[in-house]
């Protein structure tokens, strides 16, 4: 395999240095303090905490650290926000309570694991690790051997070795593993088990990236976008059917296998009853005892994430929300294109004289808040169900006319009135009052408003024209009138 030039490798690593949150944590100014706080409060049994709880705990630690002469001027909330922006933490909401929670990101876990390995390095080249690697390598050689004769020969060798060990145990020549060798093997197993939370964090991040990618493909035009839409409409679970989804499904099925779970718990109980287990710390004994439970809990959590993403993606497509977002995306791209063209003529700091309204209400006082009372939404009595009837087309048309202005009808009225006037004078114009005089307002004031809207777009307001008095009959049968600026139509409405 060709070697990678040093320059290319250095440039790639420099890019990773800027993009990878784990590297950012390791080279942070207060990396030791950040790692210690995150390790204490988010890397253990409580790997996820409410934001307010985490702020309170870190504030107490910061006060203690300041007494030792460390300069930590900011509050816990400010530090946590900076860590979240840097990618060390991930903010999520709890579906039940809608509260904000914080947990370590995959990159944050990777950085903590590296620091742990430097702080308390594990012994390498141990007997248990070498035996484990040898066993896995031999099993791989057997499983991948295309020759059935060689696979059978290797299996017979294993069977002969097992028979020889059985005979040795029966004759009293094979002693049980104990002492430091047994303790070393348990600790090696726990070291491998400690990497599992990192794997779950990476899996969750991978599913989040997959969900974002699928939504982006839906918004983009082209063949790929149509394929994703077709799959969603057909009910295909694109999250579960992905490579990551199928891989996790196989892992989850193994974790939830009742036979495997019973055997695992039985083996753990027997190991902890051995004499050598007394040399294990309380944390190591608890980690071994709760390992399978932890796997099941984290597996269930990833299942919930997959289900949530799949339902959200299906709802996003079937509710037609993606069409609105595609329009918005197109408008944003159009605005960016126009901004790029005007960048050479207009400086970024130039005053444009345009005021934009805020997208939220500014609250100036707590008295402006109104508490929500769920009891107000309770129905006074049970809702009665009524069977639907066959829709009446005439009634539907009447309902549409009652709720929307019939611009098609008004456009025809204007063009007809203008056509009659120009039959005698080719330069004639008609006003809104002229149209109403020939074609009464069938929708009452809505017709008047519609005509004025058409005139504002397709007509003019003569500079010295006198106001015009409009007459129409309301929906209640009463005659009404109004004085408005004279609007005239100078041409046909397309």
Beta strands, then each sheet from edge to edge (+ up, - down):
strand 1: 48-50
strand 2: 89-93
strand 3: 100-104
strand 4: 430-431
strand 5: 459-460
strand 6: 468-473
strand 7: 479-484
strand 8: 488-489
sheet 1: 1+ 3- 2+
sheet 2: 4+ 8- 5+
sheet 3: 6+ 7-
end
